[in-house]
Amino acid sequence: MKMKAAVMTAVGKPVEIHQIDLGEPQSNEVLVKIHATGVCHSDLNTLHDSTSPVPQVLGHEGAGVVVKTGENVTTCKAGDHVALSWVPYCGTCAYCASGKMHLCETVFGPMFAGTLPMGGTRMHLDGEVCYHSSMLSTFAEYAVVPERSCIKISDQMPFVPASMIGCGVATGYGAAVHAAQVKPGDNVVIFGIGGVGINAIQGAKVAGARRIIACDTKLENLKTSRKFGATDIVHIDGKTDVADMIRSRTSGLGANCAIDATGVPDVCALAVASICKGGTVVVVGAYPSNGTIQLPAGGFHRLGKVIRGSFYGDVNPFHDFPRIAELYLAGRYNLDDLVIKKIKLDQINEAFDSFHDPNANNVGRYVIEF
């Protein structure tokens, strides 16, 4: 079948709208009609990554309706409404067998190669191979995706908010609920109030946190954080003793847990200084490969503090995506205010341009509606 898609044709260049030939889903794959897709900063990273195979249809946050399934698919059927996960899992490796599907490494070879887990691509541009992005390629009218990327959600769930669940929303929610294991009455501090941090706030609120302290360098982001559940805000301005301020708001002890969504290694030490004895720091922001974490060593063993990384918020998509949708439908999770602007596919470079504007809103998403 032929479809319209936004294609990365060269590294760092604006994406182009092309007609793509899309093949049939194979035995463990699903054909989905995309109704909405979020534009994430990770899409921009792919666009500027010299290792990205081209041409490639970008996009990894999406929601739509199942059109057709391969003969071995059992988790969804034609007509089902689905949200898409960009991290499918194999189901058989040691990590999957222990229930840690978010740590499965099996899919990353095909992902980096721009193919699907069953091998090859299902897209062609002018008769030549066209690559998949995160095994989804949601910047298109249709997508062939792995079965384990296809998560059934309620038919009552609107597609625009549903499209955002599969990346920043799930990551932030999971960082609080699963990785940090926030408990009722906990005090939580969150560093970096962007797309992931704002959802860590919401996850902490859902989990019953008593105080949720948002920390960022951007005052506008901090003001926005209150709409999503932050009880306190701390402006990181280079003058304020942030850790001391957090301790002063938590009975002098520090927070029970801190979530670092900044991707800035130096923030880790600040997060450690901001938590109480026995507290946990969850690093969910991606630090640069050449970065280092430096911590004061004296007395570290007496404090009982834990530092741990979290990929994809430790989520199980088949459990957590429907849960987030249920919370949204019950009025307990704010996805609507994460939509910065709804656009059409041919406006996609407007969304990419916004990432280069330091004054632009980076808390939510531009969302493409089909």
Buried (B, 14 or more C-beta within 10 A) or exposed (E): EEBBBBBBBEEEEEBBBBEBBBBEBBEBBBBBBBBBBBBBBBBBEBBEBEEBBBBBBBBBBBBBBBBBBBEEBEBBEEEBBBBBBBBBBBEEBEBBEEEBBBBBEBBEEBBEBBBBBBEEBBBBBEEEEBBBBBBBBBBBBBBBBBBBBBBBBEEEBBBBBBBBBBBBBBBBBBBBBBBBBBEEEBBBBBBBBBBBBBBBBBBBBBBEBBBBBBBBBBEBBBEBBBEBBBBBBBBBEEEEEBBEBBBEBBEEBBBBBBBBBBBBBEBBBBBBBBBBEEBBBBBBBBBEEEEEEEEEEEEEEEBEBBBEBBBBBBBBBBEBBBBBBBBBBEEEBBBEEBBBBEBEBEBBBEBBEBBEEEEEBBBBBBBBBB
